[in-house]
C-alpha cells in the first residue's frame, strides 16, 4: 500500500468514527502518519474527557486498524 493509499484508508476510518465523536461535542483531526503510527488530535469535548484514552484505543484505533491493518498504534497529540 502506498503512502497515499494509506492516507485514504485512515481518512475513511476517521470519517466512520467522526459522527460518534461529534454527537458528544467532540471531533478528531489527522495530524500525520509516521511509519506504523497514526497521530491524531482530539478536539472539542474530547479534550480533557476522562474516557478519551478509551475512545482512542477502543474506537479510533480499532476502526483505523480495520481499514489499515498495518497501523500499530494511534496516539493523540495534546497541546
GROMACS elastic network, one bead per residue, 0.5 to 0.9 nm:
[ bonds ]
;  ai    aj funct       b0    kb
    1     4     6  0.80988   500
    1     5     6  0.59279   500
    1     6     6  0.63315   500
    2     5     6  0.51227   500
    2     6     6  0.61829   500
    2     7     6  0.85943   500
    3     6     6  0.50625   500
    3     7     6  0.61530   500
    3     8     6  0.86609   500
    3    33     6  0.88660   500
    4     7     6  0.50609   500
    4     8     6  0.62465   500
    4     9     6  0.87252   500
    5     8     6  0.50463   500
    5     9     6  0.62435   500
    5    10     6  0.86755   500
    6     9     6  0.51051   500
    6    10     6  0.61901   500
    6    11     6  0.85285   500
    6    33     6  0.88017   500
    6    67     6  0.87427   500
    6    68     6  0.67274   500
    7    10     6  0.51675   500
    7    11     6  0.60922   500
    7    12     6  0.86310   500
    7    32     6  0.87395   500
    7    33     6  0.77564   500
    8    11     6  0.50382   500
    8    12     6  0.62173   500
    8    13     6  0.87202   500
    9    12     6  0.50682   500
    9    13     6  0.63332   500
    9    14     6  0.87542   500
    9    64     6  0.76791   500
    9    67     6  0.55353   500
    9    68     6  0.61033   500
   10    13     6  0.50378   500
   10    14     6  0.62405   500
   10    15     6  0.85913   500
   10    30     6  0.84407   500
   10    38     6  0.82997   500
   10    63     6  0.87954   500
   10    64     6  0.57480   500
   10    65     6  0.85220   500
   10    67     6  0.67241   500
   10    68     6  0.67067   500
   11    14     6  0.50778   500
   11    15     6  0.61010   500
   11    16     6  0.86551   500
   11    30     6  0.77972   500
   11    64     6  0.85707   500
   12    15     6  0.50391   500
   12    16     6  0.63488   500
   12    17     6  0.89139   500
   12    64     6  0.82481   500
   12    67     6  0.75182   500
   13    16     6  0.51244   500
   13    17     6  0.64686   500
   13    18     6  0.85921   500
   13    60     6  0.78022   500
   13    63     6  0.56509   500
   13    64     6  0.50533   500
   13    65     6  0.83864   500
   13    66     6  0.78191   500
   13    67     6  0.62488   500
   13    68     6  0.85431   500
   14    17     6  0.51485   500
   14    18     6  0.57295   500
   14    28     6  0.75416   500
   14    29     6  0.81409   500
   14    30     6  0.80621   500
   14    60     6  0.72583   500
   14    63     6  0.77614   500
   14    64     6  0.71939   500
   15    18     6  0.52675   500
   15    19     6  0.74699   500
   16    19     6  0.69196   500
   16    20     6  0.82420   500
   16    63     6  0.78107   500
   17    20     6  0.56717   500
   17    21     6  0.67247   500
   17    22     6  0.89470   500
   17    28     6  0.87779   500
   17    59     6  0.72310   500
   17    60     6  0.65545   500
   17    63     6  0.72854   500
   18    21     6  0.51625   500
   18    22     6  0.60465   500
   18    23     6  0.85708   500
   18    26     6  0.84256   500
   18    27     6  0.61594   500
   18    28     6  0.66594   500
   19    23     6  0.60232   500
   19    24     6  0.88079   500
   19    27     6  0.81757   500
   20    23     6  0.52283   500
   20    24     6  0.68711   500
   20    26     6  0.85161   500
   20    27     6  0.86481   500
   21    24     6  0.54259   500
   21    25     6  0.65558   500
   21    27     6  0.53323   500
   21    28     6  0.75498   500
   21    45     6  0.85692   500
   21    46     6  0.76332   500
   21    55     6  0.89420   500
   22    27     6  0.53775   500
   22    28     6  0.86937   500
   22    44     6  0.86250   500
   22    45     6  0.87283   500
   23    26     6  0.72639   500
   23    27     6  0.89683   500
   24    27     6  0.86597   500
   24    45     6  0.69340   500
   24    46     6  0.81360   500
   25    43     6  0.87640   500
   25    44     6  0.60832   500
   25    45     6  0.51011   500
   25    46     6  0.74607   500
   26    42     6  0.72663   500
   26    43     6  0.55134   500
   26    47     6  0.78340   500
   27    41     6  0.84351   500
   27    42     6  0.59892   500
   27    43     6  0.50287   500
   27    44     6  0.61105   500
   27    45     6  0.78022   500
   27    46     6  0.70030   500
   28    40     6  0.66818   500
   28    41     6  0.56244   500
   28    43     6  0.57411   500
   28    44     6  0.85735   500
   28    46     6  0.84283   500
   29    39     6  0.87640   500
   29    40     6  0.55154   500
   29    41     6  0.51834   500
   29    42     6  0.66311   500
   29    43     6  0.76661   500
   30    33     6  0.82228   500
   30    38     6  0.77041   500
   30    39     6  0.62942   500
   30    41     6  0.65062   500
   31    38     6  0.78438   500
   31    39     6  0.52813   500
   31    41     6  0.65694   500
   31    77     6  0.80730   500
   32    37     6  0.85038   500
   32    38     6  0.61097   500
   32    39     6  0.51551   500
   32    40     6  0.69944   500
   33    36     6  0.71922   500
   33    37     6  0.57591   500
   33    39     6  0.59529   500
   33    40     6  0.88382   500
   34    37     6  0.52975   500
   34    38     6  0.65023   500
   34    39     6  0.77533   500
   35    38     6  0.81521   500
   35    71     6  0.81364   500
   36    70     6  0.63891   500
   36    72     6  0.53645   500
   36    73     6  0.68512   500
   36    74     6  0.87656   500
   37    71     6  0.59443   500
   37    72     6  0.60124   500
   37    73     6  0.50551   500
   37    74     6  0.57085   500
   37    75     6  0.73330   500
   38    61     6  0.87500   500
   38    64     6  0.87692   500
   38    71     6  0.71446   500
   38    72     6  0.82951   500
   38    73     6  0.64315   500
   38    75     6  0.63719   500
   38    76     6  0.86705   500
   39    73     6  0.86920   500
   39    74     6  0.59026   500
   39    75     6  0.51039   500
   39    76     6  0.59738   500
   39    77     6  0.65952   500
   40    74     6  0.71964   500
   40    75     6  0.62163   500
   40    77     6  0.60596   500
   41    47     6  0.89063   500
   41    75     6  0.82694   500
   41    76     6  0.52312   500
   41    77     6  0.52111   500
   41    78     6  0.67298   500
   41    79     6  0.88613   500
   42    45     6  0.84925   500
   42    46     6  0.56756   500
   42    47     6  0.60560   500
   42    52     6  0.81796   500
   42    56     6  0.86927   500
   42    76     6  0.65463   500
   42    77     6  0.77102   500
   42    78     6  0.78669   500
   43    46     6  0.54343   500
   43    47     6  0.54833   500
   44    47     6  0.58538   500
   45    48     6  0.73615   500
   45    49     6  0.66181   500
   46    49     6  0.51564   500
   46    50     6  0.85729   500
   46    51     6  0.83704   500
   46    52     6  0.60174   500
   46    55     6  0.89702   500
   47    50     6  0.88488   500
   47    52     6  0.74903   500
   47    78     6  0.83028   500
   48    51     6  0.85908   500
   48    52     6  0.74082   500
   49    52     6  0.53519   500
   49    53     6  0.85582   500
   50    53     6  0.77042   500
   50    54     6  0.86964   500
   51    54     6  0.52619   500
   51    55     6  0.62350   500
   51    56     6  0.86299   500
   52    56     6  0.59679   500
   52    57     6  0.86174   500
   53    57     6  0.61957   500
   53    58     6  0.83379   500
   53    76     6  0.84960   500
   54    57     6  0.52331   500
   54    58     6  0.56017   500
   54    59     6  0.74894   500
   55    58     6  0.53533   500
   55    60     6  0.64553   500
   55    61     6  0.84598   500
   56    59     6  0.56664   500
   56    61     6  0.59644   500
   56    62     6  0.85857   500
   56    74     6  0.73002   500
   56    75     6  0.77221   500
   56    76     6  0.76627   500
   57    60     6  0.60198   500
   57    62     6  0.66969   500
   57    73     6  0.84204   500
   57    74     6  0.74033   500
   57    75     6  0.88050   500
   58    61     6  0.62932   500
   58    62     6  0.58652   500
   58    63     6  0.82851   500
   59    62     6  0.56022   500
   59    63     6  0.60969   500
   59    64     6  0.86304   500
   60    63     6  0.52551   500
   60    64     6  0.61400   500
   60    65     6  0.86105   500
   60    74     6  0.76892   500
   61    64     6  0.51661   500
   61    65     6  0.61049   500
   61    66     6  0.86068   500
   61    71     6  0.85609   500
   61    72     6  0.85727   500
   61    73     6  0.66926   500
   61    74     6  0.56239   500
   61    75     6  0.87075   500
   62    65     6  0.50936   500
   62    66     6  0.62121   500
   62    67     6  0.89469   500
   63    66     6  0.50969   500
   63    67     6  0.67432   500
   63    68     6  0.86618   500
   64    67     6  0.53089   500
   64    68     6  0.58392   500
   64    69     6  0.75870   500
   64    71     6  0.74612   500
   64    74     6  0.84057   500
   65    70     6  0.70648   500
   65    71     6  0.59122   500
   65    72     6  0.76774   500
   65    73     6  0.86010   500
   66    69     6  0.59284   500
   68    71     6  0.59318   500
   69    72     6  0.77112   500
   71    74     6  0.78276   500
